[in-house]
Amino acid sequence: MFYYVLKYVLLGPLLRLAFRPRIEGLDHVPASGAAIVAGNHLSFSDHFLMPAVLRRRITFLAKAEYFTGPGLKGRLTAFFFRSAGQIPVDRSGKEAGQAAIREGLGVLARNELLGIYPEGTRSHDGRLYKGKVGVAVMALRAGVPVVPCAMIGTFEAQPPGRKIPKLHPVVIRFGEPLDFSRYAGMEGEKAILRAVTDEIVYAILSLSGQEYVDRYAADVKAEEAAQADRGRRFPRLPHR
């Protein structure tokens, strides 16, 4: 119930008024039945802008940290995400990926829309990174279409570290559904999963026009954080 209050009364009208997003290809999203909407992830705002423009309810697999924060702010954040129908997923440990897949398949089994960011994390620099194969596993096991989606302008509106978004033109572009029924029963083959994932990411890339990086975003973030840490511990001495 709170989901629809947010969408139609509280948050949705405010987002539409503030960002005035231009929506393209909305008819590509199935009017009924299970489907995956796979998008790029540039900003915290993505969680709210996409659901605000869809005609149907969509459920995202949200990182567990949104539900476990300390203090009053943490409790309010957890309440907000739970009330909006988002599902917490622990991204640490060996079972993290399987837990996310189980939760996602549960959403699809109810003939609902499932929202996924194949990159697995927000882009820290606006580029599009290599996709993780969980989206392919769910698409093949559930036998559902995948609708690619490109969020354009949300990185400029709210880049990482910015708490309050600034007004900036936003485009939300949906592509034609991708049908992977030709791979039915092959979700156990690594080469197939990689091929399906790459096809999904390429469709997102074609819609967004981003620069592509053939590496996982989490790995690049970790490397850059380690380099920054080394720079703080061992600063370069000025040349004499």
VOGUFI-51152 format. One record per residue (C-alpha): residue number from 1; y, x, z. Coordinates in nm, 4 decimals, decimal comma, always signed. Example, Ala and Ser with C-alpha at 12.3 -4.5 7.8 and 13.67 -1.06 7.14 Angstrom:
<nodes>
<nr=1; y=-0,4500; x=+1,2300; z=+0,7800>
<nr=2; y=-0,1060; x=+1,3670; z=+0,7140>
</nodes>
This chain:
<nodes>
<nr=1; y=+0,0000; x=+0,0000; z=+0,0000>
<nr=2; y=+0,2440; x=+0,2759; z=+0,0960>
<nr=3; y=+0,1750; x=+0,4388; z=-0,2432>
<nr=4; y=+0,3295; x=+0,1434; z=-0,4253>
<nr=5; y=+0,6187; x=+0,1198; z=-0,1791>
<nr=6; y=+0,6962; x=+0,4852; z=-0,2525>
<nr=7; y=+0,6611; x=+0,4422; z=-0,6257>
<nr=8; y=+0,8524; x=+0,1200; z=-0,6805>
<nr=9; y=+1,0891; x=+0,0935; z=-0,3826>
<nr=10; y=+1,1632; x=+0,4252; z=-0,2118>
<nr=11; y=+1,0963; x=+0,7417; z=-0,4098>
<nr=12; y=+1,0314; x=+0,6310; z=-0,7679>
<nr=13; y=+1,3707; x=+0,4716; z=-0,8406>
<nr=14; y=+1,5483; x=+0,7656; z=-0,6758>
<nr=15; y=+1,3617; x=+1,0197; z=-0,8892>
<nr=16; y=+1,4286; x=+0,8268; z=-1,2076>
<nr=17; y=+1,7961; x=+0,7973; z=-1,1243>
<nr=18; y=+1,8356; x=+1,1627; z=-1,0249>
<nr=19; y=+1,6350; x=+1,3284; z=-1,3028>
<nr=20; y=+1,6394; x=+1,0616; z=-1,5741>
<nr=21; y=+1,3144; x=+1,2050; z=-1,7101>
<nr=22; y=+1,2381; x=+1,1611; z=-2,0775>
<nr=23; y=+0,8832; x=+1,0368; z=-2,1170>
<nr=24; y=+0,6851; x=+1,1116; z=-2,4317>
<nr=25; y=+0,3344; x=+0,9989; z=-2,5246>
<nr=26; y=+0,2799; x=+0,7695; z=-2,2260>
<nr=27; y=+0,0551; x=+0,5486; z=-2,4391>
<nr=28; y=-0,1952; x=+0,8359; z=-2,4513>
<nr=29; y=-0,2857; x=+0,7647; z=-2,0879>
<nr=30; y=-0,5716; x=+0,5080; z=-2,0860>
<nr=31; y=-0,4687; x=+0,1684; z=-1,9534>
<nr=32; y=-0,7969; x=+0,1363; z=-1,7638>
<nr=33; y=-1,1065; x=+0,3331; z=-1,6743>
<nr=34; y=-1,1542; x=+0,6811; z=-1,5380>
<nr=35; y=-0,9638; x=+0,9729; z=-1,6882>
<nr=36; y=-0,8292; x=+1,3130; z=-1,5904>
<nr=37; y=-0,4633; x=+1,3973; z=-1,6399>
<nr=38; y=-0,4400; x=+1,7775; z=-1,6565>
<nr=39; y=-0,0943; x=+1,9297; z=-1,6371>
<nr=40; y=+0,0977; x=+2,2482; z=-1,5890>
<nr=41; y=+0,2358; x=+2,3038; z=-1,2418>
<nr=42; y=+0,5863; x=+2,4450; z=-1,2193>
<nr=43; y=+0,7396; x=+2,2816; z=-0,9148>
<nr=44; y=+0,6758; x=+2,0908; z=-0,5946>
<nr=45; y=+0,8550; x=+1,8030; z=-0,7691>
<nr=46; y=+0,5649; x=+1,7671; z=-1,0134>
<nr=47; y=+0,3642; x=+1,5865; z=-0,7424>
<nr=48; y=+0,6142; x=+1,3021; z=-0,7450>
<nr=49; y=+0,7674; x=+1,2902; z=-1,0923>
<nr=50; y=+0,4440; x=+1,2372; z=-1,2834>
<nr=51; y=+0,3163; x=+0,9519; z=-1,0622>
<nr=52; y=+0,6613; x=+0,7928; z=-1,0782>
<nr=53; y=+0,6441; x=+0,7498; z=-1,4568>
<nr=54; y=+0,2787; x=+0,6492; z=-1,4944>
<nr=55; y=+0,1891; x=+0,2825; z=-1,5170>
<nr=56; y=-0,1287; x=+0,3401; z=-1,3154>
<nr=57; y=-0,1924; x=+0,4974; z=-0,9792>
<nr=58; y=-0,2988; x=+0,8617; z=-0,9941>
<nr=59; y=-0,4628; x=+1,0679; z=-0,7216>
<nr=60; y=-0,4102; x=+1,4416; z=-0,6955>
<nr=61; y=-0,6222; x=+1,6958; z=-0,5141>
<nr=62; y=-0,3617; x=+1,8512; z=-0,2848>
<nr=63; y=-0,3956; x=+2,1779; z=-0,0972>
<nr=64; y=-0,5077; x=+2,1341; z=+0,2628>
<nr=65; y=-0,2001; x=+2,3199; z=+0,3922>
<nr=66; y=+0,0072; x=+2,0088; z=+0,3211>
<nr=67; y=-0,1994; x=+1,8231; z=+0,5815>
<nr=68; y=-0,2255; x=+2,0847; z=+0,8552>
<nr=69; y=+0,1308; x=+2,2006; z=+0,9159>
<nr=70; y=+0,2480; x=+2,2403; z=+1,2776>
<nr=71; y=+0,5005; x=+2,0300; z=+1,4651>
<nr=72; y=+0,6781; x=+1,7110; z=+1,3689>
<nr=73; y=+0,7488; x=+1,8313; z=+1,0152>
<nr=74; y=+0,3783; x=+1,9042; z=+0,9627>
<nr=75; y=+0,2741; x=+1,5616; z=+1,0891>
<nr=76; y=+0,5300; x=+1,3862; z=+0,8716>
<nr=77; y=+0,4219; x=+1,5834; z=+0,5657>
<nr=78; y=+0,0553; x=+1,5010; z=+0,6293>
<nr=79; y=+0,1401; x=+1,1324; z=+0,6775>
<nr=80; y=+0,3377; x=+1,1300; z=+0,3551>
<nr=81; y=+0,0622; x=+1,2845; z=+0,1460>
<nr=82; y=-0,2139; x=+1,0725; z=+0,2986>
<nr=83; y=-0,0118; x=+0,7543; z=+0,2569>
<nr=84; y=+0,0508; x=+0,8450; z=-0,1053>
<nr=85; y=-0,3261; x=+0,8624; z=-0,1582>
<nr=86; y=-0,3518; x=+1,2378; z=-0,2052>
<nr=87; y=-0,6737; x=+1,4149; z=-0,1062>
<nr=88; y=-0,6683; x=+1,7396; z=+0,0950>
<nr=89; y=-0,8807; x=+2,0216; z=-0,0426>
<nr=90; y=-0,9487; x=+2,3468; z=+0,1400>
<nr=91; y=-0,9024; x=+2,6245; z=-0,1166>
<nr=92; y=-1,0531; x=+2,8987; z=+0,1006>
<nr=93; y=-1,4172; x=+3,0018; z=+0,1220>
<nr=94; y=-1,7104; x=+2,9816; z=-0,1165>
<nr=95; y=-1,7463; x=+2,6043; z=-0,0895>
<nr=96; y=-1,3821; x=+2,5278; z=-0,1715>
<nr=97; y=-1,4415; x=+2,4749; z=-0,5422>
<nr=98; y=-1,7445; x=+2,2532; z=-0,4869>
<nr=99; y=-1,5554; x=+2,0440; z=-0,2317>
<nr=100; y=-1,2739; x=+1,9860; z=-0,4794>
<nr=101; y=-1,5217; x=+1,8863; z=-0,7490>
<nr=102; y=-1,6955; x=+1,6385; z=-0,5156>
<nr=103; y=-1,3656; x=+1,4785; z=-0,4185>
<nr=104; y=-1,2515; x=+1,4599; z=-0,7798>
<nr=105; y=-1,5753; x=+1,3034; z=-0,8991>
<nr=106; y=-1,5403; x=+1,0437; z=-0,6240>
<nr=107; y=-1,2013; x=+0,9410; z=-0,7635>
<nr=108; y=-1,3396; x=+0,9191; z=-1,1166>
<nr=109; y=-1,6420; x=+0,7169; z=-0,9991>
<nr=110; y=-1,3949; x=+0,4493; z=-0,8888>
<nr=111; y=-1,2580; x=+0,4341; z=-1,2460>
<nr=112; y=-0,9254; x=+0,5798; z=-1,1360>
<nr=113; y=-0,6922; x=+0,8459; z=-1,2718>
<nr=114; y=-0,7361; x=+1,1946; z=-1,1313>
<nr=115; y=-0,4526; x=+1,4455; z=-1,1525>
<nr=116; y=-0,5423; x=+1,8137; z=-1,1827>
<nr=117; y=-0,3514; x=+2,1370; z=-1,2295>
<nr=118; y=-0,6060; x=+2,3627; z=-1,4073>
<nr=119; y=-0,4122; x=+2,6769; z=-1,3051>
<nr=120; y=-0,5053; x=+2,6021; z=-0,9438>
<nr=121; y=-0,1606; x=+2,6816; z=-0,8071>
<nr=122; y=+0,2056; x=+2,6575; z=-0,8962>
<nr=123; y=+0,3403; x=+2,9021; z=-1,1511>
<nr=124; y=+0,5749; x=+3,1408; z=-0,9730>
<nr=125; y=+0,7597; x=+3,2480; z=-1,2868>
<nr=126; y=+0,7482; x=+2,9535; z=-1,5248>
<nr=127; y=+0,4651; x=+3,0872; z=-1,7395>
<nr=128; y=+0,1318; x=+2,9125; z=-1,8030>
<nr=129; y=-0,1724; x=+3,0864; z=-1,6584>
<nr=130; y=-0,5468; x=+3,0844; z=-1,7236>
<nr=131; y=-0,7227; x=+2,7667; z=-1,6135>
<nr=132; y=-1,0051; x=+2,7426; z=-1,3641>
<nr=133; y=-1,3218; x=+2,5727; z=-1,4840>
<nr=134; y=-1,3354; x=+2,2988; z=-1,2190>
<nr=135; y=-1,1533; x=+2,0618; z=-1,4529>
<nr=136; y=-1,4243; x=+2,1159; z=-1,7156>
<nr=137; y=-1,7045; x=+2,0558; z=-1,4655>
<nr=138; y=-1,5542; x=+1,7217; z=-1,3626>
<nr=139; y=-1,4790; x=+1,6127; z=-1,7193>
<nr=140; y=-1,8358; x=+1,6817; z=-1,8330>
<nr=141; y=-2,0142; x=+1,5435; z=-1,5266>
<nr=142; y=-1,8106; x=+1,2233; z=-1,5226>
<nr=143; y=-1,7994; x=+1,1924; z=-1,9020>
<nr=144; y=-1,4281; x=+1,1102; z=-1,9033>
<nr=145; y=-1,1399; x=+1,1993; z=-2,1354>
<nr=146; y=-0,8800; x=+1,4566; z=-2,0369>
<nr=147; y=-0,5144; x=+1,3797; z=-2,1074>
<nr=148; y=-0,3013; x=+1,6964; z=-2,1272>
<nr=149; y=+0,0431; x=+1,6732; z=-1,9721>
<nr=150; y=+0,3418; x=+1,9084; z=-1,9844>
<nr=151; y=+0,6156; x=+1,9061; z=-1,7239>
<nr=152; y=+0,9262; x=+2,0591; z=-1,8795>
<nr=153; y=+1,2377; x=+2,1442; z=-1,6803>
<nr=154; y=+1,0926; x=+2,1033; z=-1,3315>
<nr=155; y=+1,0810; x=+2,4799; z=-1,2781>
<nr=156; y=+1,4561; x=+2,4980; z=-1,3360>
<nr=157; y=+1,5118; x=+2,1931; z=-1,1151>
<nr=158; y=+1,3089; x=+2,3247; z=-0,8228>
<nr=159; y=+1,1693; x=+2,6774; z=-0,8573>
<nr=160; y=+0,9502; x=+2,8222; z=-0,5810>
<nr=161; y=+1,1459; x=+2,8640; z=-0,2594>
<nr=162; y=+1,4039; x=+2,5954; z=-0,3345>
<nr=163; y=+1,3653; x=+2,3062; z=-0,0901>
<nr=164; y=+1,6074; x=+2,0581; z=-0,2457>
<nr=165; y=+1,5835; x=+2,0169; z=-0,6243>
<nr=166; y=+1,8956; x=+2,0364; z=-0,8349>
<nr=167; y=+1,9746; x=+1,7987; z=-1,1161>
<nr=168; y=+1,8284; x=+1,9257; z=-1,4406>
<nr=169; y=+1,6953; x=+1,7501; z=-1,7521>
<nr=170; y=+1,3216; x=+1,6874; z=-1,7258>
<nr=171; y=+1,0705; x=+1,5961; z=-1,9956>
<nr=172; y=+0,7224; x=+1,4670; z=-1,9151>
<nr=173; y=+0,5050; x=+1,4861; z=-2,2257>
<nr=174; y=+0,1504; x=+1,3468; z=-2,2557>
<nr=175; y=-0,0822; x=+1,4530; z=-2,5360>
<nr=176; y=-0,3716; x=+1,2785; z=-2,7042>
<nr=177; y=-0,6850; x=+1,2446; z=-2,4880>
<nr=178; y=-0,9403; x=+1,5211; z=-2,5349>
<nr=179; y=-1,2996; x=+1,4053; z=-2,5821>
<nr=180; y=-1,5720; x=+1,6433; z=-2,4656>
<nr=181; y=-1,8694; x=+1,4119; z=-2,5073>
<nr=182; y=-2,0181; x=+1,6647; z=-2,7504>
<nr=183; y=-2,0888; x=+1,8853; z=-2,4479>
<nr=184; y=-2,2604; x=+1,6156; z=-2,2402>
<nr=185; y=-2,5233; x=+1,7631; z=-2,0085>
<nr=186; y=-2,3999; x=+2,1199; z=-2,0600>
<nr=187; y=-2,1806; x=+2,1518; z=-1,7503>
<nr=188; y=-2,4139; x=+2,4215; z=-1,6161>
<nr=189; y=-2,3359; x=+2,6644; z=-1,8982>
<nr=190; y=-2,0542; x=+2,9055; z=-1,8168>
<nr=191; y=-1,9544; x=+2,9613; z=-2,1798>
<nr=192; y=-1,9166; x=+2,5872; z=-2,2355>
<nr=193; y=-1,7084; x=+2,5430; z=-1,9212>
<nr=194; y=-1,4775; x=+2,8252; z=-2,0259>
<nr=195; y=-1,4430; x=+2,6834; z=-2,3782>
<nr=196; y=-1,3579; x=+2,3350; z=-2,2474>
<nr=197; y=-1,1081; x=+2,4723; z=-1,9948>
<nr=198; y=-0,9394; x=+2,6900; z=-2,2558>
<nr=199; y=-0,9106; x=+2,3906; z=-2,4915>
<nr=200; y=-0,7412; x=+2,1881; z=-2,2175>
<nr=201; y=-0,5001; x=+2,4695; z=-2,1304>
<nr=202; y=-0,4206; x=+2,5263; z=-2,4989>
<nr=203; y=-0,3351; x=+2,1570; z=-2,5346>
<nr=204; y=-0,0991; x=+2,1846; z=-2,2363>
<nr=205; y=+0,0516; x=+2,5000; z=-2,3881>
<nr=206; y=+0,1123; x=+2,3237; z=-2,7198>
<nr=207; y=+0,3003; x=+2,0477; z=-2,5365>
<nr=208; y=+0,5014; x=+2,2703; z=-2,3019>
<nr=209; y=+0,5906; x=+2,5678; z=-2,5210>
<nr=210; y=+0,5467; x=+2,8051; z=-2,2259>
<nr=211; y=+0,4542; x=+3,1707; z=-2,2469>
<nr=212; y=+0,0798; x=+3,2070; z=-2,1792>
<nr=213; y=-0,0789; x=+3,4663; z=-1,9513>
<nr=214; y=-0,4553; x=+3,5155; z=-1,9812>
<nr=215; y=-0,4991; x=+3,5816; z=-1,6098>
<nr=216; y=-0,5339; x=+3,3632; z=-1,3024>
<nr=217; y=-0,1994; x=+3,2874; z=-1,1411>
<nr=218; y=-0,3362; x=+3,3478; z=-0,7917>
<nr=219; y=-0,4416; x=+3,7020; z=-0,8873>
<nr=220; y=-0,1009; x=+3,7843; z=-1,0346>
<nr=221; y=+0,0756; x=+3,6444; z=-0,7281>
<nr=222; y=-0,1440; x=+3,8529; z=-0,4973>
<nr=223; y=-0,0783; x=+4,1706; z=-0,6963>
<nr=224; y=+0,2970; x=+4,1161; z=-0,6990>
<nr=225; y=+0,2974; x=+4,0414; z=-0,3255>
<nr=226; y=+0,1011; x=+4,3615; z=-0,2579>
<nr=227; y=+0,3427; x=+4,5650; z=-0,4700>
<nr=228; y=+0,6394; x=+4,4149; z=-0,2875>
<nr=229; y=+0,4766; x=+4,4953; z=+0,0469>
<nr=230; y=+0,4161; x=+4,8578; z=-0,0564>
<nr=231; y=+0,7782; x=+4,8792; z=-0,1649>
<nr=232; y=+0,8943; x=+4,7640; z=+0,1763>
<nr=233; y=+0,6682; x=+5,0057; z=+0,3626>
<nr=234; y=+0,7304; x=+5,3046; z=+0,1380>
<nr=235; y=+1,0810; x=+5,2716; z=-0,0061>
<nr=236; y=+1,1804; x=+5,5229; z=-0,2684>
<nr=237; y=+1,4168; x=+5,7942; z=-0,1523>
<nr=238; y=+1,7372; x=+5,8247; z=-0,3530>
<nr=239; y=+1,7572; x=+6,1155; z=-0,5977>
<nr=240; y=+1,9875; x=+6,3972; z=-0,4980>
</nodes>
